[in-house]
């Protein structure tokens, strides 16, 4: 009797993994998510677009041979010409070259602001969720204060005093206003992960707070943060363009879609092509990142499968 | 004496008032001995165990009185850092649901090996070899191939074996098993219990087995403590209790087991519900549900009376209960 049972379980135990089919190799949440992503057309399209955008952000010379700052006033607002498919803007600069070079500012701001906000937000929110108590209360209230700042108004006030023409003040501003959103998500998912039995089990087996947080809580809490951060990246790019459009974001001579859209808006009746191309590039970029975020969410959230 | 819990009291501050989860529990475990702690949900058996392990959530939990003497020192007087070194190395815990007690994003090998990394500073590679050894020890087939697999790829019985392996990794002196077989198939339950009992003998560990399954207890326990509303109502060597319970609550638990020779009868159930821990009835906590309750039961808390040399019962009428058994 006893022997028969042992055999039965041995059998069950050894066929368990192979019973699930040929692809039942050791698969973690992440490899599972990757497997899911690879078959999602939304992911493939958005990932290809993003790879392309990142490439031209790093090496715009790959597809644009001209200089975005070399302009010929004599060609102001002219339509497309051979070698200049998108035409010229008010200053006589090549719209195609400027659109290509504009990717750099947008991608840089988007990526840096997202990384900054995600790091700051998840560290602060994660610690608040894990340790709770007064630190949690204090941090949540501080986050609420930053939530209360209207983004456009805050940008107009804070960035109008900055004189630097680099991307960093804009990145800093977005991080400052973006981290509370991430910290709320991180706090929530750390609280959820903390309550898992395996965290209690790790504690019962003598793991320290640091080890529990880094090895058991964080890996199980990071997925929602990644999803929110990916989607936020798209909105941060749009935010940079908005701030630049309003004249408080990036400034010339930095080449930015927001600046170009702002300039083009003044002559939209005479030369709509000036607006069309940078605005289109901006929309596609934001769309690509939001689609990527959606695909990542689908892959990481088992409830949606 | 390996573990000696004296008059332990634990309460939880909740919005509805103070819930007195443990109200003066005293029990002890010798090396190699198995103590079964029986009781319904909310009787305080798990909270006592968490207090011993030092993994009680504080707040809202609070240990208000008592001592936990383990190998000659009072654990409640240790600093948290010293306490942490005791956990896992000298005492370990096996949880009810092995699937949720294993981290889904780490391979079982990594989790088993973590014991050695945390407590002995072993390198990851050596720890992995140790993990294979442990998996062999709890008789997981093809341990070498499966060490890199994730918890969801194991069957329920195998996962509980992994939990046992984790608890036993550093050969602790005391194991607390909190309903280790409740989440398992009936057929697998017996194997897991047998394995646990065998390893316990081999390592001469003390074992506290928390359960509400009287069938499991009979085979493996040396003595039993029955808990009700945060108090021990009866403690006795295992065979005495099955022969003749000395507390009406124990009696009720035993009568609630389905029996083959009582086919056709309706199964007995203890009437009513366990008391709300924020408002434990005065007198004997069991009196509203007790078939034997008299006026004295509603006013006086029954002290633990000595029934025999190694047996106690907290009932005003233990003599009558014992006689009628």
Interface residues (C-beta under 8 A of the other chain):
Chain A: X2 X5 X6 X8 X9 X10 X12 X13 X14 X16 X17 X20 X24 X26 X27 X28 X29 X30 X196 X197 X198 X200 X201 X202 X203 X204 X205 X206 X207 X208 X211 X215 X216 X219 X220
Chain B: X53 X55 X84 X85 X86 X87 X88 X89 X92 X93 X95 X97 X100 X101 X102 X103 X104 X105 X106 X107 X114 X115 X118 X119 X140 X141 X142 X146 X148 X149 X150 X153 X154 X155 X157 X158 X163 X166 X167 X187 X188 X190 X191 X194
